[in-house]
Amino acid sequence: MTLYRVREESHDGGFQFNLISSAELDSAKFARIEANKPKCAVTPQVEVYCVNEDCCVRKIEVSVKLYDEPGMPKLVCPACGGPVKMHGFVEYEMLLPVKDE
């Protein structure tokens, strides 16, 4: 069984600039984590649900950029154009295998 560790972050909240070999990247895994607040308020990943019972779309994940925006824009369902309900935020973590010592 292989153990994995979360890729380390720098103290400022961003990733450290480390080069990763293609072999390490090939063996990496990515975890999707639901969160109540985003790590980065400027570029959050938002998860919403379409509330229209007649629409075939349910869960929608949107990457938002809020550099010059006063707040979260009004989001609508891409299929029916109806309202959506905010479910939360999504984060992704890179997991690297723990090296045997």
Summary of the structure (lengths in Angstrom):
residues: 101
radius of gyration: 17.5
end to end distance: 15.1
largest distance: 56.0
contacts: 204
relative contact order: 0.33
helix: 6%
strand: 39%
